[in-house]
Structure formats: C-alpha cells, structure tokens
Amino acid sequence: MKKYKILLVDNNKQSFDYFNEVIGSKYDIELIKKVENVKNIVLSKNKPDLILLNTSVIGKDVYELGQSLKRDAMTSEVPLIFIVEHSDKDGIK
C-alpha cells in the first residue's frame, strides 16, 4: 500500500514530531524549514500529495507562496492547508 507524501513547511521541529507521532505511520512526512525551497520540491518528480504550511514560518510570506502554488498549472492540484499555531499558557483543555 502506497504511503502518501505530506510536505510540512515549518521551522519548528516540534510540529514535525507531533505530526509524525499522530499520522506518521500512515503518511510519509517531510519537513521543509525554508519557504524558498518549497516550490522546487513540489515541482520535483517526488511531488507531495498534500502541503501543510505553518503561517508562522519565518521568511517569505507563506500566503504569497500558497497563491503562487495555486496559480502555477504544475502545482495547482496539490492540496494546501494552512496551519495556525495557538499557544495557551494553560495548555490544551
């Protein structure tokens, strides 16, 4: 059975560890820390099946990247989900 590839764009390894723990047994998750590298990876032969973009990634605007990926015919069909982090001093309730 094929493991679908998820590209996680995040500069926080804890996010990768979390997703890997929760869904890593069913999906191949690749962490990309630099937004500038995303488009080249998506255009490669090993195109991801899903892209998770953390909105707090430092560097190029992730919303701009999302628009760029959706405008390009070569990458527009890859589903894209924006992740918004929320921290609470009391933790998750």
PDB file of N, CA, C and O in Angstrom:
ATOM      1  N   MET A   1       0.834  -1.182   0.000  1.00  0.00           N
ATOM      2  CA  MET A   1       0.000   0.000   0.000  1.00  0.00           C
ATOM      3  C   MET A   1       0.878   1.244   0.000  1.00  0.00           C
ATOM      4  O   MET A   1       1.823   1.347   0.782  1.00  0.00           O
ATOM      5  N   LYS A   2       0.565   2.177  -0.870  1.00  0.00           N
ATOM      6  CA  LYS A   2       1.338   3.405  -1.009  1.00  0.00           C
ATOM      7  C   LYS A   2       1.134   4.306   0.203  1.00  0.00           C
ATOM      8  O   LYS A   2       0.015   4.488   0.683  1.00  0.00           O
ATOM      9  N   LYS A   3       2.255   4.870   0.692  1.00  0.00           N
ATOM     10  CA  LYS A   3       2.175   5.889   1.741  1.00  0.00           C
ATOM     11  C   LYS A   3       2.175   7.243   1.045  1.00  0.00           C
ATOM     12  O   LYS A   3       3.113   7.579   0.322  1.00  0.00           O
ATOM     13  N   TYR A   4       1.138   8.002   1.265  1.00  0.00           N
ATOM     14  CA  TYR A   4       1.059   9.324   0.667  1.00  0.00           C
ATOM     15  C   TYR A   4       2.074  10.253   1.305  1.00  0.00           C
ATOM     16  O   TYR A   4       2.397  10.122   2.486  1.00  0.00           O
ATOM     17  N   LYS A   5       2.577  11.199   0.512  1.00  0.00           N
ATOM     18  CA  LYS A   5       3.625  12.104   0.976  1.00  0.00           C
ATOM     19  C   LYS A   5       3.020  13.442   1.383  1.00  0.00           C
ATOM     20  O   LYS A   5       2.275  14.064   0.627  1.00  0.00           O
ATOM     21  N   ILE A   6       3.361  13.871   2.601  1.00  0.00           N
ATOM     22  CA  ILE A   6       2.939  15.171   3.108  1.00  0.00           C
ATOM     23  C   ILE A   6       4.179  16.026   3.280  1.00  0.00           C
ATOM     24  O   ILE A   6       5.162  15.604   3.890  1.00  0.00           O
ATOM     25  N   LEU A   7       4.122  17.233   2.736  1.00  0.00           N
ATOM     26  CA  LEU A   7       5.205  18.187   2.877  1.00  0.00           C
ATOM     27  C   LEU A   7       4.801  19.172   3.968  1.00  0.00           C
ATOM     28  O   LEU A   7       3.840  19.924   3.805  1.00  0.00           O
ATOM     29  N   LEU A   8       5.529  19.171   5.076  1.00  0.00           N
ATOM     30  CA  LEU A   8       5.255  20.060   6.197  1.00  0.00           C
ATOM     31  C   LEU A   8       6.245  21.217   6.132  1.00  0.00           C
ATOM     32  O   LEU A   8       7.450  21.016   6.285  1.00  0.00           O
ATOM     33  N   VAL A   9       5.742  22.420   5.907  1.00  0.00           N
ATOM     34  CA  VAL A   9       6.587  23.607   5.828  1.00  0.00           C
ATOM     35  C   VAL A   9       6.498  24.304   7.181  1.00  0.00           C
ATOM     36  O   VAL A   9       5.499  24.942   7.512  1.00  0.00           O
ATOM     37  N   ASP A  10       7.563  24.162   7.942  1.00  0.00           N
ATOM     38  CA  ASP A  10       7.556  24.671   9.313  1.00  0.00           C
ATOM     39  C   ASP A  10       8.994  24.773   9.791  1.00  0.00           C
ATOM     40  O   ASP A  10       9.822  23.925   9.459  1.00  0.00           O
ATOM     41  N   ASN A  11       9.295  25.801  10.566  1.00  0.00           N
ATOM     42  CA  ASN A  11      10.653  25.919  11.096  1.00  0.00           C
ATOM     43  C   ASN A  11      10.731  25.421  12.535  1.00  0.00           C
ATOM     44  O   ASN A  11      11.699  25.691  13.244  1.00  0.00           O
ATOM     45  N   ASN A  12       9.712  24.699  12.952  1.00  0.00           N
ATOM     46  CA  ASN A  12       9.635  24.169  14.311  1.00  0.00           C
ATOM     47  C   ASN A  12       9.628  22.637  14.248  1.00  0.00           C
ATOM     48  O   ASN A  12       8.650  22.034  13.806  1.00  0.00           O
ATOM     49  N   LYS A  13      10.704  22.026  14.685  1.00  0.00           N
ATOM     50  CA  LYS A  13      10.790  20.561  14.636  1.00  0.00           C
ATOM     51  C   LYS A  13       9.738  19.896  15.518  1.00  0.00           C
ATOM     52  O   LYS A  13       9.364  18.749  15.270  1.00  0.00           O
ATOM     53  N   GLN A  14       9.258  20.595  16.537  1.00  0.00           N
ATOM     54  CA  GLN A  14       8.221  20.024  17.398  1.00  0.00           C
ATOM     55  C   GLN A  14       6.946  19.743  16.604  1.00  0.00           C
ATOM     56  O   GLN A  14       6.254  18.760  16.871  1.00  0.00           O
ATOM     57  N   SER A  15       6.636  20.588  15.643  1.00  0.00           N
ATOM     58  CA  SER A  15       5.462  20.346  14.787  1.00  0.00           C
ATOM     59  C   SER A  15       5.655  19.068  13.995  1.00  0.00           C
ATOM     60  O   SER A  15       4.743  18.248  13.887  1.00  0.00           O
ATOM     61  N   PHE A  16       6.857  18.901  13.438  1.00  0.00           N
ATOM     62  CA  PHE A  16       7.158  17.680  12.689  1.00  0.00           C
ATOM     63  C   PHE A  16       7.012  16.460  13.594  1.00  0.00           C
ATOM     64  O   PHE A  16       6.402  15.463  13.207  1.00  0.00           O
ATOM     65  N   ASP A  17       7.570  16.542  14.793  1.00  0.00           N
ATOM     66  CA  ASP A  17       7.487  15.423  15.734  1.00  0.00           C
ATOM     67  C   ASP A  17       6.031  15.101  16.057  1.00  0.00           C
ATOM     68  O   ASP A  17       5.652  13.933  16.147  1.00  0.00           O
ATOM     69  N   TYR A  18       5.220  16.140  16.231  1.00  0.00           N
ATOM     70  CA  TYR A  18       3.804  15.938  16.544  1.00  0.00           C
ATOM     71  C   TYR A  18       3.084  15.231  15.394  1.00  0.00           C
ATOM     72  O   TYR A  18       2.417  14.218  15.605  1.00  0.00           O
ATOM     73  N   PHE A  19       3.222  15.771  14.169  1.00  0.00           N
ATOM     74  CA  PHE A  19       2.549  15.157  13.019  1.00  0.00           C
ATOM     75  C   PHE A  19       3.077  13.747  12.768  1.00  0.00           C
ATOM     76  O   PHE A  19       2.311  12.848  12.422  1.00  0.00           O
ATOM     77  N   ASN A  20       4.367  13.554  12.940  1.00  0.00           N
ATOM     78  CA  ASN A  20       4.952  12.238  12.734  1.00  0.00           C
ATOM     79  C   ASN A  20       4.389  11.230  13.740  1.00  0.00           C
ATOM     80  O   ASN A  20       4.136  10.077  13.394  1.00  0.00           O
ATOM     81  N   GLU A  21       4.198  11.667  14.976  1.00  0.00           N
ATOM     82  CA  GLU A  21       3.636  10.786  16.001  1.00  0.00           C
ATOM     83  C   GLU A  21       2.174  10.453  15.712  1.00  0.00           C
ATOM     84  O   GLU A  21       1.746   9.312  15.884  1.00  0.00           O
ATOM     85  N   VAL A  22       1.417  11.448  15.274  1.00  0.00           N
ATOM     86  CA  VAL A  22      -0.024  11.267  15.082  1.00  0.00           C
ATOM     87  C   VAL A  22      -0.349  10.525  13.782  1.00  0.00           C
ATOM     88  O   VAL A  22      -1.182   9.619  13.783  1.00  0.00           O
ATOM     89  N   ILE A  23       0.299  10.898  12.675  1.00  0.00           N
ATOM     90  CA  ILE A  23      -0.061  10.305  11.379  1.00  0.00           C
ATOM     91  C   ILE A  23       1.113   9.700  10.617  1.00  0.00           C
ATOM     92  O   ILE A  23       0.956   9.264   9.477  1.00  0.00           O
ATOM     93  N   GLY A  24       2.285   9.673  11.240  1.00  0.00           N
ATOM     94  CA  GLY A  24       3.487   9.187  10.558  1.00  0.00           C
ATOM     95  C   GLY A  24       3.452   7.734  10.141  1.00  0.00           C
ATOM     96  O   GLY A  24       4.170   7.339   9.222  1.00  0.00           O
ATOM     97  N   SER A  25       2.631   6.928  10.797  1.00  0.00           N
ATOM     98  CA  SER A  25       2.567   5.516  10.413  1.00  0.00           C
ATOM     99  C   SER A  25       1.806   5.312   9.105  1.00  0.00           C
ATOM    100  O   SER A  25       1.980   4.294   8.435  1.00  0.00           O
ATOM    101  N   LYS A  26       0.967   6.276   8.745  1.00  0.00           N
ATOM    102  CA  LYS A  26       0.167   6.154   7.523  1.00  0.00           C
ATOM    103  C   LYS A  26       0.655   7.044   6.381  1.00  0.00           C
ATOM    104  O   LYS A  26       0.325   6.811   5.218  1.00  0.00           O
ATOM    105  N   TYR A  27       1.446   8.066   6.723  1.00  0.00           N
ATOM    106  CA  TYR A  27       1.897   9.031   5.726  1.00  0.00           C
ATOM    107  C   TYR A  27       3.402   9.247   5.842  1.00  0.00           C
ATOM    108  O   TYR A  27       3.976   9.168   6.927  1.00  0.00           O
ATOM    109  N   ASP A  28       4.027   9.521   4.695  1.00  0.00           N
ATOM    110  CA  ASP A  28       5.442   9.872   4.654  1.00  0.00           C
ATOM    111  C   ASP A  28       5.509  11.393   4.798  1.00  0.00           C
ATOM    112  O   ASP A  28       5.066  12.117   3.907  1.00  0.00           O
ATOM    113  N   ILE A  29       6.056  11.882   5.909  1.00  0.00           N
ATOM    114  CA  ILE A  29       6.076  13.309   6.188  1.00  0.00           C
ATOM    115  C   ILE A  29       7.485  13.844   6.013  1.00  0.00           C
ATOM    116  O   ILE A  29       8.440  13.306   6.574  1.00  0.00           O
ATOM    117  N   GLU A  30       7.610  14.910   5.229  1.00  0.00           N
ATOM    118  CA  GLU A  30       8.900  15.548   5.007  1.00  0.00           C
ATOM    119  C   GLU A  30       8.833  16.965   5.553  1.00  0.00           C
ATOM    120  O   GLU A  30       7.908  17.713   5.236  1.00  0.00           O
ATOM    121  N   LEU A  31       9.815  17.337   6.375  1.00  0.00           N
ATOM    122  CA  LEU A  31       9.876  18.671   6.962  1.00  0.00           C
ATOM    123  C   LEU A  31      10.741  19.565   6.092  1.00  0.00           C
ATOM    124  O   LEU A  31      11.873  19.218   5.757  1.00  0.00           O
ATOM    125  N   ILE A  32      10.200  20.713   5.733  1.00  0.00           N
ATOM    126  CA  ILE A  32      10.943  21.736   4.993  1.00  0.00           C
ATOM    127  C   ILE A  32      10.941  22.981   5.857  1.00  0.00           C
ATOM    128  O   ILE A  32       9.880  23.489   6.221  1.00  0.00           O
ATOM    129  N   LYS A  33      12.126  23.476   6.186  1.00  0.00           N
ATOM    130  CA  LYS A  33      12.220  24.626   7.087  1.00  0.00           C
ATOM    131  C   LYS A  33      12.292  25.955   6.349  1.00  0.00           C
ATOM    132  O   LYS A  33      12.012  26.998   6.940  1.00  0.00           O
ATOM    133  N   LYS A  34      12.658  25.943   5.082  1.00  0.00           N
ATOM    134  CA  LYS A  34      12.795  27.186   4.326  1.00  0.00           C
ATOM    135  C   LYS A  34      11.718  27.270   3.253  1.00  0.00           C
ATOM    136  O   LYS A  34      11.628  26.408   2.379  1.00  0.00           O
ATOM    137  N   VAL A  35      10.917  28.300   3.328  1.00  0.00           N
ATOM    138  CA  VAL A  35       9.825  28.503   2.366  1.00  0.00           C
ATOM    139  C   VAL A  35      10.362  28.573   0.947  1.00  0.00           C
ATOM    140  O   VAL A  35       9.706  28.131   0.003  1.00  0.00           O
ATOM    141  N   GLU A  36      11.554  29.129   0.800  1.00  0.00           N
ATOM    142  CA  GLU A  36      12.141  29.308  -0.525  1.00  0.00           C
ATOM    143  C   GLU A  36      12.369  27.982  -1.251  1.00  0.00           C
ATOM    144  O   GLU A  36      12.453  27.967  -2.479  1.00  0.00           O
ATOM    145  N   ASN A  37      12.470  26.875  -0.525  1.00  0.00           N
ATOM    146  CA  ASN A  37      12.736  25.560  -1.124  1.00  0.00           C
ATOM    147  C   ASN A  37      11.474  24.810  -1.555  1.00  0.00           C
ATOM    148  O   ASN A  37      11.556  23.807  -2.263  1.00  0.00           O
ATOM    149  N   VAL A  38      10.329  25.291  -1.134  1.00  0.00           N
ATOM    150  CA  VAL A  38       9.085  24.534  -1.319  1.00  0.00           C
ATOM    151  C   VAL A  38       8.733  24.326  -2.783  1.00  0.00           C
ATOM    152  O   VAL A  38       8.459  23.197  -3.192  1.00  0.00           O
ATOM    153  N   LYS A  39       8.734  25.384  -3.579  1.00  0.00           N
ATOM    154  CA  LYS A  39       8.282  25.250  -4.965  1.00  0.00           C
ATOM    155  C   LYS A  39       9.139  24.256  -5.751  1.00  0.00           C
ATOM    156  O   LYS A  39       8.608  23.475  -6.540  1.00  0.00           O
ATOM    157  N   ASN A  40      10.455  24.278  -5.544  1.00  0.00           N
ATOM    158  CA  ASN A  40      11.326  23.330  -6.247  1.00  0.00           C
ATOM    159  C   ASN A  40      11.006  21.894  -5.858  1.00  0.00           C
ATOM    160  O   ASN A  40      11.032  20.998  -6.701  1.00  0.00           O
ATOM    161  N   ILE A  41      10.707  21.678  -4.593  1.00  0.00           N
ATOM    162  CA  ILE A  41      10.374  20.325  -4.130  1.00  0.00           C
ATOM    163  C   ILE A  41       9.040  19.876  -4.716  1.00  0.00           C
ATOM    164  O   ILE A  41       8.892  18.726  -5.128  1.00  0.00           O
ATOM    165  N   VAL A  42       8.078  20.781  -4.753  1.00  0.00           N
ATOM    166  CA  VAL A  42       6.758  20.445  -5.295  1.00  0.00           C
ATOM    167  C   VAL A  42       6.851  20.145  -6.787  1.00  0.00           C
ATOM    168  O   VAL A  42       6.094  19.318  -7.295  1.00  0.00           O
ATOM    169  N   LEU A  43       7.754  20.794  -7.488  1.00  0.00           N
ATOM    170  CA  LEU A  43       7.926  20.568  -8.922  1.00  0.00           C
ATOM    171  C   LEU A  43       8.777  19.335  -9.233  1.00  0.00           C
ATOM    172  O   LEU A  43       8.886  18.939 -10.394  1.00  0.00           O
ATOM    173  N   SER A  44       9.377  18.727  -8.216  1.00  0.00           N
ATOM    174  CA  SER A  44      10.236  17.565  -8.438  1.00  0.00           C
ATOM    175  C   SER A  44       9.405  16.340  -8.809  1.00  0.00           C
ATOM    176  O   SER A  44       8.174  16.366  -8.775  1.00  0.00           O
ATOM    177  N   LYS A  45      10.106  15.271  -9.164  1.00  0.00           N
ATOM    178  CA  LYS A  45       9.432  14.025  -9.532  1.00  0.00           C
ATOM    179  C   LYS A  45       8.684  13.417  -8.359  1.00  0.00           C
ATOM    180  O   LYS A  45       7.710  12.689  -8.549  1.00  0.00           O
ATOM    181  N   ASN A  46       9.135  13.712  -7.152  1.00  0.00           N
ATOM    182  CA  ASN A  46       8.536  13.151  -5.949  1.00  0.00           C
ATOM    183  C   ASN A  46       7.557  14.158  -5.335  1.00  0.00           C
ATOM    184  O   ASN A  46       7.675  14.522  -4.164  1.00  0.00           O
ATOM    185  N   LYS A  47       6.600  14.596  -6.139  1.00  0.00           N
ATOM    186  CA  LYS A  47       5.640  15.619  -5.734  1.00  0.00           C
ATOM    187  C   LYS A  47       4.818  15.151  -4.534  1.00  0.00           C
ATOM    188  O   LYS A  47       4.379  14.002  -4.491  1.00  0.00           O
ATOM    189  N   PRO A  48       4.609  16.043  -3.555  1.00  0.00           N
ATOM    190  CA  PRO A  48       3.806  15.645  -2.392  1.00  0.00           C
ATOM    191  C   PRO A  48       2.327  15.526  -2.750  1.00  0.00           C
ATOM    192  O   PRO A  48       1.863  16.102  -3.734  1.00  0.00           O
ATOM    193  N   ASP A  49       1.602  14.773  -1.941  1.00  0.00           N
ATOM    194  CA  ASP A  49       0.157  14.630  -2.113  1.00  0.00           C
ATOM    195  C   ASP A  49      -0.601  15.707  -1.347  1.00  0.00           C
ATOM    196  O   ASP A  49      -1.778  15.955  -1.610  1.00  0.00           O
ATOM    197  N   LEU A  50       0.082  16.347  -0.396  1.00  0.00           N
ATOM    198  CA  LEU A  50      -0.518  17.385   0.437  1.00  0.00           C
ATOM    199  C   LEU A  50       0.592  18.268   0.977  1.00  0.00           C
ATOM    200  O   LEU A  50       1.680  17.789   1.297  1.00  0.00           O
ATOM    201  N   ILE A  51       0.308  19.577   1.077  1.00  0.00           N
ATOM    202  CA  ILE A  51       1.253  20.519   1.672  1.00  0.00           C
ATOM    203  C   ILE A  51       0.593  21.147   2.892  1.00  0.00           C
ATOM    204  O   ILE A  51      -0.516  21.674   2.809  1.00  0.00           O
ATOM    205  N   LEU A  52       1.292  21.085   4.031  1.00  0.00           N
ATOM    206  CA  LEU A  52       0.856  21.761   5.249  1.00  0.00           C
ATOM    207  C   LEU A  52       1.797  22.946   5.450  1.00  0.00           C
ATOM    208  O   LEU A  52       3.003  22.761   5.613  1.00  0.00           O
ATOM    209  N   LEU A  53       1.249  24.161   5.439  1.00  0.00           N
ATOM    210  CA  LEU A  53       2.053  25.378   5.577  1.00  0.00           C
ATOM    211  C   LEU A  53       1.760  26.045   6.914  1.00  0.00           C
ATOM    212  O   LEU A  53       0.627  26.454   7.169  1.00  0.00           O
ATOM    213  N   ASN A  54       2.758  26.156   7.755  1.00  0.00           N
ATOM    214  CA  ASN A  54       2.594  26.855   9.024  1.00  0.00           C
ATOM    215  C   ASN A  54       2.662  28.356   8.753  1.00  0.00           C
ATOM    216  O   ASN A  54       3.617  28.830   8.138  1.00  0.00           O
ATOM    217  N   THR A  55       1.667  29.099   9.203  1.00  0.00           N
ATOM    218  CA  THR A  55       1.608  30.537   8.934  1.00  0.00           C
ATOM    219  C   THR A  55       2.660  31.323   9.703  1.00  0.00           C
ATOM    220  O   THR A  55       2.876  32.500   9.413  1.00  0.00           O
ATOM    221  N   SER A  56       3.318  30.705  10.674  1.00  0.00           N
ATOM    222  CA  SER A  56       4.325  31.426  11.455  1.00  0.00           C
ATOM    223  C   SER A  56       5.754  31.183  10.972  1.00  0.00           C
ATOM    224  O   SER A  56       6.702  31.583  11.647  1.00  0.00           O
ATOM    225  N   VAL A  57       5.926  30.536   9.818  1.00  0.00           N
ATOM    226  CA  VAL A  57       7.262  30.273   9.284  1.00  0.00           C
ATOM    227  C   VAL A  57       7.937  31.597   8.947  1.00  0.00           C
ATOM    228  O   VAL A  57       7.347  32.477   8.321  1.00  0.00           O
ATOM    229  N   ILE A  58       9.182  31.713   9.378  1.00  0.00           N
ATOM    230  CA  ILE A  58       9.951  32.929   9.119  1.00  0.00           C
ATOM    231  C   ILE A  58      10.511  32.872   7.706  1.00  0.00           C
ATOM    232  O   ILE A  58      10.969  31.821   7.258  1.00  0.00           O
ATOM    233  N   GLY A  59      10.475  33.976   7.018  1.00  0.00           N
ATOM    234  CA  GLY A  59      10.985  34.043   5.650  1.00  0.00           C
ATOM    235  C   GLY A  59       9.922  34.591   4.736  1.00  0.00           C
ATOM    236  O   GLY A  59       9.141  35.461   5.123  1.00  0.00           O
ATOM    237  N   LYS A  60       9.892  34.087   3.538  1.00  0.00           N
ATOM    238  CA  LYS A  60       8.916  34.516   2.546  1.00  0.00           C
ATOM    239  C   LYS A  60       7.495  34.326   3.085  1.00  0.00           C
ATOM    240  O   LYS A  60       7.218  33.373   3.813  1.00  0.00           O
ATOM    241  N   ASP A  61       6.631  35.217   2.728  1.00  0.00           N
ATOM    242  CA  ASP A  61       5.245  35.160   3.172  1.00  0.00           C
ATOM    243  C   ASP A  61       4.594  33.853   2.701  1.00  0.00           C
ATOM    244  O   ASP A  61       4.542  33.585   1.501  1.00  0.00           O
ATOM    245  N   VAL A  62       4.098  33.042   3.640  1.00  0.00           N
ATOM    246  CA  VAL A  62       3.515  31.749   3.281  1.00  0.00           C
ATOM    247  C   VAL A  62       2.215  31.910   2.496  1.00  0.00           C
ATOM    248  O   VAL A  62       1.870  31.041   1.694  1.00  0.00           O
ATOM    249  N   TYR A  63       1.495  32.999   2.712  1.00  0.00           N
ATOM    250  CA  TYR A  63       0.275  33.231   1.936  1.00  0.00           C
ATOM    251  C   TYR A  63       0.633  33.520   0.477  1.00  0.00           C
ATOM    252  O   TYR A  63      -0.056  33.079  -0.443  1.00  0.00           O
ATOM    253  N   GLU A  64       1.715  34.262   0.283  1.00  0.00           N
ATOM    254  CA  GLU A  64       2.205  34.534  -1.069  1.00  0.00           C
ATOM    255  C   GLU A  64       2.635  33.233  -1.740  1.00  0.00           C
ATOM    256  O   GLU A  64       2.366  33.021  -2.922  1.00  0.00           O
ATOM    257  N   LEU A  65       3.302  32.362  -0.983  1.00  0.00           N
ATOM    258  CA  LEU A  65       3.708  31.064  -1.514  1.00  0.00           C
ATOM    259  C   LEU A  65       2.482  30.244  -1.909  1.00  0.00           C
ATOM    260  O   LEU A  65       2.460  29.634  -2.977  1.00  0.00           O
ATOM    261  N   GLY A  66       1.468  30.229  -1.053  1.00  0.00           N
ATOM    262  CA  GLY A  66       0.240  29.494  -1.358  1.00  0.00           C
ATOM    263  C   GLY A  66      -0.408  29.983  -2.642  1.00  0.00           C
ATOM    264  O   GLY A  66      -0.843  29.180  -3.468  1.00  0.00           O
ATOM    265  N   GLN A  67      -0.473  31.293  -2.812  1.00  0.00           N
ATOM    266  CA  GLN A  67      -1.050  31.857  -4.035  1.00  0.00           C
ATOM    267  C   GLN A  67      -0.215  31.478  -5.250  1.00  0.00           C
ATOM    268  O   GLN A  67      -0.758  31.155  -6.306  1.00  0.00           O
ATOM    269  N   SER A  68       1.094  31.517  -5.101  1.00  0.00           N
ATOM    270  CA  SER A  68       1.991  31.161  -6.198  1.00  0.00           C
ATOM    271  C   SER A  68       1.807  29.699  -6.608  1.00  0.00           C
ATOM    272  O   SER A  68       1.774  29.381  -7.796  1.00  0.00           O
ATOM    273  N   LEU A  69       1.688  28.815  -5.618  1.00  0.00           N
ATOM    274  CA  LEU A  69       1.488  27.397  -5.916  1.00  0.00           C
ATOM    275  C   LEU A  69       0.151  27.154  -6.608  1.00  0.00           C
ATOM    276  O   LEU A  69       0.066  26.304  -7.494  1.00  0.00           O
ATOM    277  N   LYS A  70      -0.877  27.872  -6.228  1.00  0.00           N
ATOM    278  CA  LYS A  70      -2.211  27.687  -6.822  1.00  0.00           C
ATOM    279  C   LYS A  70      -2.318  28.304  -8.212  1.00  0.00           C
ATOM    280  O   LYS A  70      -3.139  27.863  -9.016  1.00  0.00           O
ATOM    281  N   ARG A  71      -1.504  29.317  -8.510  1.00  0.00           N
ATOM    282  CA  ARG A  71      -1.521  29.947  -9.843  1.00  0.00           C
ATOM    283  C   ARG A  71      -0.749  29.130 -10.880  1.00  0.00           C
ATOM    284  O   ARG A  71      -1.018  29.233 -12.076  1.00  0.00           O
ATOM    285  N   ASP A  72       0.196  28.330 -10.431  1.00  0.00           N
ATOM    286  CA  ASP A  72       1.058  27.558 -11.329  1.00  0.00           C
ATOM    287  C   ASP A  72       0.354  26.258 -11.720  1.00  0.00           C
ATOM    288  O   ASP A  72      -0.035  25.474 -10.854  1.00  0.00           O
ATOM    289  N   ALA A  73       0.194  26.034 -13.012  1.00  0.00           N
ATOM    290  CA  ALA A  73      -0.501  24.841 -13.509  1.00  0.00           C
ATOM    291  C   ALA A  73       0.182  23.544 -13.063  1.00  0.00           C
ATOM    292  O   ALA A  73      -0.482  22.517 -12.923  1.00  0.00           O
ATOM    293  N   MET A  74       1.486  23.580 -12.841  1.00  0.00           N
ATOM    294  CA  MET A  74       2.236  22.387 -12.439  1.00  0.00           C
ATOM    295  C   MET A  74       2.021  22.024 -10.964  1.00  0.00           C
ATOM    296  O   MET A  74       2.237  20.878 -10.571  1.00  0.00           O
ATOM    297  N   THR A  75       1.598  22.990 -10.153  1.00  0.00           N
ATOM    298  CA  THR A  75       1.465  22.751  -8.713  1.00  0.00           C
ATOM    299  C   THR A  75       0.058  23.010  -8.180  1.00  0.00           C
ATOM    300  O   THR A  75      -0.215  22.751  -7.008  1.00  0.00           O
ATOM    301  N   SER A  76      -0.820  23.509  -9.010  1.00  0.00           N
ATOM    302  CA  SER A  76      -2.137  23.956  -8.532  1.00  0.00           C
ATOM    303  C   SER A  76      -3.026  22.835  -7.999  1.00  0.00           C
ATOM    304  O   SER A  76      -3.937  23.093  -7.212  1.00  0.00           O
ATOM    305  N   GLU A  77      -2.775  21.602  -8.415  1.00  0.00           N
ATOM    306  CA  GLU A  77      -3.637  20.497  -7.987  1.00  0.00           C
ATOM    307  C   GLU A  77      -3.213  19.868  -6.655  1.00  0.00           C
ATOM    308  O   GLU A  77      -3.922  19.014  -6.122  1.00  0.00           O
ATOM    309  N   VAL A  78      -2.067  20.284  -6.118  1.00  0.00           N
ATOM    310  CA  VAL A  78      -1.620  19.747  -4.829  1.00  0.00           C
ATOM    311  C   VAL A  78      -2.416  20.459  -3.728  1.00  0.00           C
ATOM    312  O   VAL A  78      -2.362  21.686  -3.632  1.00  0.00           O
ATOM    313  N   PRO A  79      -3.149  19.717  -2.903  1.00  0.00           N
ATOM    314  CA  PRO A  79      -3.920  20.350  -1.821  1.00  0.00           C
ATOM    315  C   PRO A  79      -2.993  21.066  -0.837  1.00  0.00           C
ATOM    316  O   PRO A  79      -1.881  20.620  -0.556  1.00  0.00           O
ATOM    317  N   LEU A  80      -3.485  22.171  -0.335  1.00  0.00           N
ATOM    318  CA  LEU A  80      -2.706  23.037   0.535  1.00  0.00           C
ATOM    319  C   LEU A  80      -3.536  23.390   1.764  1.00  0.00           C
ATOM    320  O   LEU A  80      -4.674  23.844   1.643  1.00  0.00           O
ATOM    321  N   ILE A  81      -2.965  23.182   2.943  1.00  0.00           N
ATOM    322  CA  ILE A  81      -3.649  23.515   4.199  1.00  0.00           C
ATOM    323  C   ILE A  81      -2.728  24.423   5.007  1.00  0.00           C
ATOM    324  O   ILE A  81      -1.559  24.108   5.225  1.00  0.00           O
ATOM    325  N   PHE A  82      -3.275  25.551   5.445  1.00  0.00           N
ATOM    326  CA  PHE A  82      -2.520  26.459   6.300  1.00  0.00           C
ATOM    327  C   PHE A  82      -2.726  26.055   7.752  1.00  0.00           C
ATOM    328  O   PHE A  82      -3.848  25.786   8.181  1.00  0.00           O
ATOM    329  N   ILE A  83      -1.631  26.016   8.500  1.00  0.00           N
ATOM    330  CA  ILE A  83      -1.672  25.678   9.924  1.00  0.00           C
ATOM    331  C   ILE A  83      -1.448  26.960  10.710  1.00  0.00           C
ATOM    332  O   ILE A  83      -0.486  27.688  10.465  1.00  0.00           O
ATOM    333  N   VAL A  84      -2.331  27.232  11.647  1.00  0.00           N
ATOM    334  CA  VAL A  84      -2.193  28.402  12.508  1.00  0.00           C
ATOM    335  C   VAL A  84      -1.924  27.900  13.919  1.00  0.00           C
ATOM    336  O   VAL A  84      -2.727  27.167  14.496  1.00  0.00           O
ATOM    337  N   GLU A  85      -0.795  28.301  14.459  1.00  0.00           N
ATOM    338  CA  GLU A  85      -0.441  27.878  15.808  1.00  0.00           C
ATOM    339  C   GLU A  85      -1.145  28.747  16.828  1.00  0.00           C
ATOM    340  O   GLU A  85      -1.350  29.944  16.621  1.00  0.00           O
ATOM    341  N   HIS A  86      -1.506  28.129  17.917  1.00  0.00           N
ATOM    342  CA  HIS A  86      -2.082  28.877  19.031  1.00  0.00           C
ATOM    343  C   HIS A  86      -1.490  28.311  20.310  1.00  0.00           C
ATOM    344  O   HIS A  86      -1.568  27.112  20.581  1.00  0.00           O
ATOM    345  N   SER A  87      -0.902  29.199  21.081  1.00  0.00           N
ATOM    346  CA  SER A  87      -0.349  28.717  22.350  1.00  0.00           C
ATOM    347  C   SER A  87      -1.139  29.328  23.493  1.00  0.00           C
ATOM    348  O   SER A  87      -1.562  30.483  23.451  1.00  0.00           O
ATOM    349  N   ASP A  88      -1.315  28.529  24.484  1.00  0.00           N
ATOM    350  CA  ASP A  88      -2.076  28.933  25.650  1.00  0.00           C
ATOM    351  C   ASP A  88      -1.226  28.557  26.861  1.00  0.00           C
ATOM    352  O   ASP A  88      -0.760  27.423  26.972  1.00  0.00           O
ATOM    353  N   LYS A  89      -1.030  29.504  27.756  1.00  0.00           N
ATOM    354  CA  LYS A  89      -0.144  29.216  28.894  1.00  0.00           C
ATOM    355  C   LYS A  89      -0.637  28.052  29.737  1.00  0.00           C
ATOM    356  O   LYS A  89       0.147  27.419  30.443  1.00  0.00           O
ATOM    357  N   ASP A  90      -1.946  27.762  29.666  1.00  0.00           N
ATOM    358  CA  ASP A  90      -2.514  26.648  30.432  1.00  0.00           C
ATOM    359  C   ASP A  90      -2.516  25.349  29.644  1.00  0.00           C
ATOM    360  O   ASP A  90      -2.875  24.301  30.181  1.00  0.00           O
ATOM    361  N   GLY A  91      -2.123  25.404  28.388  1.00  0.00           N
ATOM    362  CA  GLY A  91      -2.112  24.204  27.556  1.00  0.00           C
ATOM    363  C   GLY A  91      -3.479  23.938  26.945  1.00  0.00           C
ATOM    364  O   GLY A  91      -4.398  24.749  27.065  1.00  0.00           O
ATOM    365  N   ILE A  92      -3.596  22.811  26.301  1.00  0.00           N
ATOM    366  CA  ILE A  92      -4.837  22.417  25.643  1.00  0.00           C
ATOM    367  C   ILE A  92      -5.810  21.907  26.680  1.00  0.00           C
ATOM    368  O   ILE A  92      -5.440  21.122  27.552  1.00  0.00           O
ATOM    369  N   LYS A  93      -7.035  22.342  26.591  1.00  0.00           N
ATOM    370  CA  LYS A  93      -8.067  21.910  27.540  1.00  0.00           C
ATOM    371  C   LYS A  93      -9.081  21.048  26.855  1.00  0.00           C
ATOM    372  O   LYS A  93     -10.029  20.587  27.489  1.00  0.00           O
TER     373      LYS A  93
END
